[in-house]
Amino acid sequence: MLRFLISCLLLSMVSCGGNSAPPPNILFVILDDVGIDQMSSFGYGGVTPARTPIIDALAQSGVRFRNVWATPECSPSRASFFVGRYPQRTDIYSAILNLDLANSQVSPNETTLPRILKAKNYESGLFGKFHLGGPENNPNGNLAPHGLGWDYFYGYIQGGPYPLDVTAGGGDVSNGSSCGFVKGQSTGACYQASGSCSDMTTFANNGQTCLENGGIFVPGVACQSQLPANLNFSTYNGYYVSPLVINDSFGALTVVPSDDMRARTYRTTVETNGAIDWINSRVPGRPWMATVSFSAAHSPFQQPPAALLPTNTVANNGLDCAQVADQRVLMNQMVEAADHEIGRLLVAVGLATWDTNGNFQYQPGASNTMIVLIGDNGSFAPTVKAPFVPTKAKATVYQTGVWVPMLVAGPLVQSPGRDDNHLVNGVDLFQLFGEIAGIDVHQSVPVSHALDSQSLLPYLTNPQQPAIRSMDFTQTGQNIKPAGTPIPPCVLQSFNTCVQLFTGEGLCAANGGIWYGPGNATKPAGYADCCEVINDPALNMAGVAPLPISQQAVRDDLYKLVVQTVMNCTTASTNVSTEFYQFDTRAINPMLDQTDLLAGQGDAGRAGLDPVAVAHYDQLTAELMAKMSITPSSSCLGDGNLDKVVDAKDVAGWQSIVDGGGLSSWYDFNHDGFTDGADLTIIQQNMGRLCAP
């Protein structure tokens, strides 16, 4: 009761105890693979930061949270935002790929944020990247967002955009279009999927212009009465041709065909259009939460439309999307395009205006809407800005991999335009959204669904609020796949790492990797694993290491402990390493985690630390042990509905999956990719079991 009363006092505009005023709307913006190193409004951005006037204006009108950790990869971060739980609890340790079983996807039995918000009559829409599960190995397939409680979804179920189409839809017979469109031709024909065609003779960048308008460009020819047979409107192409999926509030599914203009428009624009249309169609007086989950700036790196870029932008038509130097330019432009579309969104839904000089004007108190913006993990290695470290970027638990920008603006913010340096974790957003709505999430979530969220609202309402978190935690690892499933190796040269994450050569190449799976030039049958690649003297892989099997990190305000489990390719065994760093988060030239104070000696190096460092080391070690003692959902054998009890409800849940085809589900307890009699036997063997919450 006391916590409820405090919430009501803090949120005078939220409905509490008979107050009929609706709680604030929530606009949640997620940037993909945009670490804090990219953001000039946080003091970084390198020598040539992206120009982000809209984000800068929001930062000046709200609170910049400068000390936020996410997880190192997309899916576990997004899961933490929407269920308030660490990967250790959900079994989602890394980006969900097509071979990952439902066991490593967000379960519909989780108490998700959209479900929590319904207690206050919120409608929830999600636009853009989903990446919480499906369509593969998920009973709900393309209806996975609806299965998790969203009223409306308009976007992309899978992770990053598809690889760039080097054939440019068949228009480039040389297969040399590194950016997905024909370059270097000033004339040609631009065909649309409808069969219409436009002769293009007046623009220098006709191939790119045609792609931006949903077409396929054929250089050096005039339009014909029929579509040329070699053109292919079904091939996906980076940010311009994508598998758009819609879930409506009735659970109806629309899979937009690839020849539809909605699927042939630049993704950042598609995501923005979907959010604008949905928000503007809401019933006045009913609160809503719109999550705009931008695909940008996830690889592959590709030219945005010129109309989305600032004036005086360097021409991008000639850039090579396969070259790191050009990828860095494109990264900036993709962030700038997202910034432009955030501004268009805010103006279109009435949260901001343009003045007579074309300047963006945002007044936080002018609407009943809170705006939260965050990056989902650190930047991808080729795009990392100095002084951050490319070899310790996305997919690692080092600062460059997990330190993300976050800002909050809106009518609840007191003393806007300030920095907050307290420790914050991505899981805390779950509680913040509840606090904005006037909901105590810890009371709303079943005891069986232990939350890791801590409060954030006091930092918004009280500039002098003392620290709530004393330590922070992050982790990454391997998702659950069918036993014995081979994942071919891919070497990411930009940070000297071999990974077994990508199931195909296209995904490897789209992430800047060299493929060593089936069909590679050196060993066409494919290398079995990363160690075979690293140990082959013909490949000269000196300095290349396999991606750690698992990584965990904890920190306080001054020190950071990192523990990694790595395959030793010399001994064919695993090694566990412990590293200890001192760091800071100052806005200029931050101290990053580059000098291991244990000097590679693990616990033995503790003896060389000064007494203050020893005290921090011991506290962080105890904290990490506590975090790693959290029991994953999968450890409660027989419990598929996550209530920590094995009973008849699990039998009923198992039966519903069997009736639906019996494939991968949260009732596949032996992780073989099927829900069948073997799993029922496991339920029966554990019937009546009570698992610790």
N, C-alpha and C positions, 0 to 999 in steps of 0.2 A: 504493500500500500504506500509506504514512504517513497519508494522509487517512482511509483505512478504519479504521486503528487508533485515530486520534483520535476518529472518530465512535463507535467501540465504547466508548472510555473515557467519553465524554460521556453515552452512552446505555446505562447499565449494565443497564437493563431490556429493551433491544432485543436481539433475537437476533443474535449476532455470533460467528462462529467456533465454533459448536457449542453455544452457550447456547440452551437450548430455550424460554426464556421468550418469549412472544409480544410483538411490539412494541406500542406503545400504539394504542388505537383513536383515531380522529380525528373530532371533530364540528366541522364548518365551517359557520358561520352567516353568511349574506350579507344585509344590509339594503339595500333598493333606494332610491336617491335620498336617502339619509340621510348628509349631510355632517357634518363634525366640529362645525359650528355648532349642531347640534341636541342635542349630548350634554352633559348637566350633569356626567357623570362625568369629562369632559375639561376642565371649567371653563367651558363655554359654555351655550347653550340659550336665550339671550335673557332677557327679563323674565319670561316664563312658559314655562320649559322643560317638556318632557314628563317625566312621572314614570316612571322606569325602575328600580325597585328591584332587579330581577333582573340587568340589565346592570351596575348599580352594584356589586352584590355580586361579580359575576365580575371586574370591574375591580379591586376591592379584594383579590381573591384571586389576581391574576395580574400581568401587565405591561401597562400602557397605553402603546402606541406612539403618540407625540404628533406624529410628523413623517413621516406616510405620504402618499405621492402615489399616486393611481390615475389612470386616464384620465378625460376629461370625460364619457364616456357608458357605457352599460351593457355592450354587447357586447364592445368592445375590452378593458374591464377584466376581464370574466369570462374572455375568451380568455387574457389574460395570466396569470390565476390558474392556469389548467389546462394551459397549454402553456409558460409561462415565457418568452414572447417578446413583444417590443414590437409594436405595430400595424404598424410599418414592415416587419416580416418576414412578417406574416400577411395583409396587405391588408384587415384589419378595422379601419377607422378611426372608425366611428360606430355608433350603434345599428342593428342589422340590421332592415330593413323588407322588406315583401313584394316589392318590385321588385329588391332587391339580389340579384345573381347568386351562385351557389355560390362563385365566386372570392373573394367577401368574406364567406365563412362558414368556420367551422373545418373543415378538411379531415380526413376519416378517415385520411389518411396522416400526420397529425401524431402525434407521440409524446405522447399525453395523459397526465395524471396517473393516471387509473384504470388505464391500461396499465402505467405505471411501477410502481404499487403491487402489481400482481399478482406481481412478483418476490418479494415477501414474503408472498404468499398472502392479500392483502387482498381483501375484497369491497367494492364501491363502489356506493352508492346516492345518487341526486340527487332532491330533493323541492322542488317549486315551480317557480320561473322558470328556464327553460333559456336561451333567447335566444343560442345559439351557432350557430344555423343551422336552416333549415327552418321550417315544412314546405314553403313555396314555394321553388322554384328549387333544390331539394336532392334528389339521387337517393335519399336515405334517407327523405325526407318526415318523417312522424311517428315514425319509428324512428331519427332522427338521434342521440339520446342513446346508444342501443345501438351505433350505428355508430362512436361515439367512445370506446367502451370501458366505459361504465357497465353494471354488472350489472343494475341496476334503476333505473327512472325512474318518478316519479309526480308529474305536474305539468303545466306549461303550456309548450308549445314556443316560442310567440312572446314578445314583450316585455311591455309593460304590459297591465293588464286592459282589456277592451273598454270603449267609452264607456258612460256611464250611459243607461239606457233611460228616456227621458222619458215614455213611455206606461205605465211600470210594468207591463209584460207585457200591456198592453191593459186593465188595470183603471182607468187614468186616461184617460177619453175626452177630457179637455181638453188632453192632451199637455203638462202643466205640471209634471211631477214631476222637478224639477231634480236630485234625489238618487236617482232610480230607484224610489221608492215613493210611495204616495199619502199626503199629509199632511193634517192638519186634520180628520180624520174619526174619531169615536169609536166608530162602529158599522159593521158590514159583514160580508161573507163572505170567508173565506180559503180559496181553492181550491188543491188540490194536483194535480200532474200525473196522479196515479193516479185522479182523479175524486172523491176524498173532499173534504169541505168542513166548515169549522167556522164557526159563527156567533160573531163577536167583538163583545162588547158591554161588556166590563169594563175595557178598557185605553184610555188616551188616545192611545197610539202604535200603533194597530192595523196601519196600513200597514207600518210598519217591522218590527213584531213578526212579521207574516205573512211578509215577505220573509226575515227571519232564519231562519224555519222552512221555507224552500224554496217558499213559496206565492206566489200572486198575490191581492192584496186588491181586492175590488170594494166601494166605499163605498156605504152607505145602503141595502143590500138584504140579504135573508136568503138562505141557501143554497138552491140549486135542485137538482133531481134530476140534471140534466145540466150539464156544463161549458158556460158561456156561449160562444158562437161567437167572440166577440171576443178571448178570452184566448189568449195566445201563449207557450207554454213553451219555444220554441226561440230566443227572442231573448236574446242575452247582455246582462248587466247588471252592469258594474263588477266589484266584488269578490264579488258574490253569485251570478252565473250565469256559468260559465266553461267553456271547452273543455278538459276534463281528459283527459290522455293517459297511458297506462301502457305501459312497455316492461318485459317481464320478462327473467329471466336466459337464457331460451331464444330470445330475439329475437321473441317473440310480441307483437303490438300489440293494445291495447284502447283504443278511442276511446269514452269514456264519454258517452252521450247527454245532452242538456241537460235532459231530464226526470228524470234520475237524481239522487237526493239528494246523491251525491258531487260532482256538478257544480253543485248548488244550495245549497252551504254556503259560508260566508265563507272566502275564500281562505287567510287566515292560519291558520285552523283546519284546513282541508283539508291544507295543507302540513305542519302539525304532526302531524296524525293519521297521514299517510303515513309520516313519519319514525319515529314511535313504533312503529307496527306492524312496520315493517321491522327496526328495531334490536332489538326484543324477540324477533324470530324468528330472530336469528342463532345459529349454532352456537357454544356456549361454547368459548373458547380460540382461535377464528379471528379475526384482527383485521379491523376494518371501518373504512371512512370514509364518513360520512353528511354530505352537503352539504344543508343546509336553506336554500334560496335563496328568501327571503321576497319576495313581491310588494310588500309594504308598504315604504316609503310612496309608491310610484309613483302618479302621477295615473292615473285620476280620483280626486278626494278624496271619500270616502263614509263614512257613519257606520258604525263597527264595532258589533258586538253589545254591548249594555250589560254583559253578563256578563264581558266581557274587559277592562273599564275599572276604574280604581281607584274606591274609595268617594269620595263627594263630587264626582263628575264633573259638570260642567255638562251639563244636558240638551241633547242634540244633535238631537232630532227636528225642531226648527224651523230648523235651519241651512240655508242655501242653498248647495248645492255648487258653484254657478256664481260665487259672490262671493268675492273674495280674502280678505277679513277672516274669513269663515267657513271658507275653505279652510285657513287657518293654524290654527284651532282643530281642524279635522278632522285635519290633519297630526299634531298632538300626540297626538290620540286614536288614530290608526292606529299610531304608534310605541309608545304605551302598550299597545295590544292585542298588538302583536308581542312586547313585553317579557313580558306575561302568558303568552303561548304558549311563549316560550322557557323560562320557569319550569316550565310544565306538562310540556314535553318533558323537561327535565332530571330532574324528579321521576319521571316515568313510566318512564324507562329506567334509573333507579337511580343517577343521578349526583348527586342532591341530595335533600333531604327538606324537609318542613314541620314546624316544631316545634309544641308544644302551643298556642302563641299564634298560629299561622298565619304565622310568619316563615320566610322562605326560608333554608335552611342548606346551604351548599356547602363541602365539604372537598376541596381539590384532590388530596390524597394518598390519598383513600379509593377511588379507582378508577383503572384503567389507561387513562384517556381524556384526551387533550388537546383543549381547546376553543379555537377561533379564531373571532373575530367581526370583521367588517369591513363598511364601507359601500362600495358599488361605484363611486360618484362623488359629486360635490357635490350639494347640495340644489337642487331645482327653484326657479326665481326667486321665485314668489309665497310660498314657505314659508321663505325664508332668514331667519335670526335675526341681529339686530344683535349686534356691529358689522360682521358680514359683509355683502357687497355684492350685492344682487339682480341688478344688471346685469352682474355678473361671476361668475355661478353656473354650474350644470350646463350643459354644452355649450361652456364656455370653459376655457382653460388657466390662468386666474387662480386664486388660492388658494381662493376660494369654490367653484370648479368642480371642483377635484381633490384638495383636502385632506380626507382621510377619517379617521374613527375606526377604530382597530384595537386589539384586546386579545387576549392569549393567556393562558390559565389551564390548570393541570393539573399532574401530578406532576413534570414536568421543570423547572418554574419554580423557580428559587432566589430567595430573598428576595422573596416576593410582595408586592403592594400598592405597587409602585413605578412610576414613569414612566421611559420610555426616549425620549430626544430625538434619537437618531441618525437619519440619513436612511434611509428605507425606501421601496421601490417595490412596487406590487402584484405585479409579476413575481416578487418574492422569495418569495412564498408557495409557488410551485412547488418551490423548493429546500427551504423549511422543511418541507413535508410529506414530501419525500424524507428529510430529516434525521431527522424523527420516526420514520420507518419503518426507518432505518438504511440508506438507499440514497443513493449518490452519483449524483445526477441527471446530472451532467456526464459521467459515464462511461456512464450508461444510455441517453442520447439519442444518436442517430447524429450524426456530425460535420456532416452536411448540415443538421441542425436546430439551428443556433447558438442557444444560450440566453443570455438577458439576466439571469437570476436570480443573486442573490448570497446569501450565507449569512445566516440569521437566528437559528439555534439558539444560537450563542454569547451573544447578548443575553439569552436565557432562563436559561442555566446560569451566566453570569458577570456579575454586576452591574457589574463594572469593565471590561467588554469595550470596547476602543477601537473607533472608527468603522471600519466595513467599506466602506461607500459614502462617497465624497467628493463625488459629484455625483448629481443625480437628473434624470429626463427624463419628459416626458409629451407627448402629441400627440393631435390629432383631425383629421378631414378627411372626404372623401367616399368612400363605398363604391363598388364597381364595379357599374354598372348597364348594361343594353343601351344602346348608342349611340343618341342621339336620343330617349330616353325622357323625355317631359315630366313634371316633378314640379311641381304647382301651388304657388303661393305661399300662405303663412300668416303673419300678423303676430302675434307674441307681444308684446302691449302691455306686459307686466310688465317686460320689459327691452329695449323699443324695438328689436326685432330682427325682420326678415323672414327666414323660413326656407323652403327647398324640400326638406322632409323627408317630409311626410305625404301619402299618396296619396289620402286622402279627407277630407271635411269633418268626419266624426265624430272622426277622430284629431286633427285640428287643434283642434276644440273641446275635446276631452278634455284637451288640453295647454294650455288657456286661450287659444287663438288665435282670430283672426278670419280666416275663409276667403276667399280671393280667387281660388279656382279656379272651375271651371264651376258655375254655379248661384248665385254670390254676387249680392247685391242690386244692386251698382253696375254690374257688367259681367257679365251672366248667362253669356256665352260663356266667361268666365274670363280672367284676366290671364296672359300668357305666362310671366312670371318676376317676381322681386322688384323688379328695376329698373323694370319697367313700373308696378308698384304705387307705388314710391317717387316716381317721376317724374310721377304723375298729380296735378295740382294740386287736383283735386276731392276727393282723399282726405286732403289736409293731413297728409302723412307727415313733417313736419319732425322731425328728430331720430331717425327710424327708419333703421337701417342693415341691409344684408344680412348674414347670418351669414357669417363668413369661410370661404373655400374650404378653407383649411387653417390649422392653428395648431400651433406647437411651443413648448415651454418647457423650459429647463434651469435648475438652481439649485445653489448650494452652501449652506453654513449661513447666509450673510448676504445674498446677492444672487441675483437672478433675471432671466433674459433671456427675452423673449417675442418671437417672430416670427410674423406673420400675413400671409396672402395674402388680399386682400379685393377684391371686384368694385367698381370705381368706376362708379357709375351715371350720373355726369355725362359721363365720357369713354368709357364702354363698354370700359374696359380694366381690368387688374388692377394693384393697388398692393401692394407688400410693405412692411410697417411693422416697425420694430424698437423694442422698449421695454425699459427696464432699471429694475429696482426694488430697493430695499433693504427687507427685511422681517424679521419674527421670528415665533416661534410660542409666545409666552408665553401662559399660561392666562387671564390677564385683559387685555382690551383689546389683542389682538395687533396688530402693525404689518402691515397687509395691503398688497397691491400696488396702491396707489392713486395714488402720485406718481411719474410717469415721470421718471427722472433725465436722460433724453436730451431731454426736453421736445419730443417730436415731431420731433426732427432726425435720428433714426437714428444712423448711424455718425458723422455730423458733430457730434453732441452729445457724443461721447466726449471731445473736447478740453476740455470744461468740467468733467470729472470730476476728483476728487482722485486722487493716485497710487494709493491703496489700491483705490479703486473701479475705476480703469483696469485694474489687475492682475486683479481679479475679472472684469471685462468681457471681457478678452482670453481668459482661461481658459475662461469660459463659451461664448464664441464658438467657440473651437476644439472644445469638447465638442459643441456643437450641430452643427457641421459634420461631426464624426465620426459622430454619430447619424444624420444625414440622408444619409450616404453608404452606410448599410445598404441592401442590394439587396432589394427585395420578392420574394416567391415568384413573382409574375407576370412578373418580368423574365427568368426562365429559360424562354424559349419552347420548347415541346415537352415540358417536364418536368412531368407531371401528378401524379406520385407523390412529389414533393418530395425525391428523392434526389440532386438536382443533376446528374443524368446523363440525357441523352435517348437511350433505347435501346428494345429490344423490349418491356420491361416497360411502357413508356408506350403502346405500340401495343396491348398486351393490356388495359391499363386503359381506353383509349379504346374498345376493342371492347366491353368489358363495359357501358359506358354506352350505347353505340349499341344493343346488344341489349336494354337496359332501356327504350328509348324515345327516346334521343338528345337529351334536353333539357339544361338548364343543369347543368354539372358542373365539376370541377377540370381537365377536359380541353377545356374551351371556351376555346381560346387567343385567339380573335378577339372574345370577349365579345359575341356576338350572341344569347346565350340558348339556343343549340343546340350539341350535340356531334355533329358531322357530318363529311363528307368534307373540308370546308375545314380543320378542325382536324387531321385525319390528314395533310393536306398539310404543315401547319406542323411536325408531328412528323417527317415524312420529310425536310423541308428542313433540320432541325436535328439529324438523326440523328448520334449520336456526340459531340454537344456536351457539354463539361464546364463547369459553372457554378461560380463561386467559392462555397465554403460560407460 
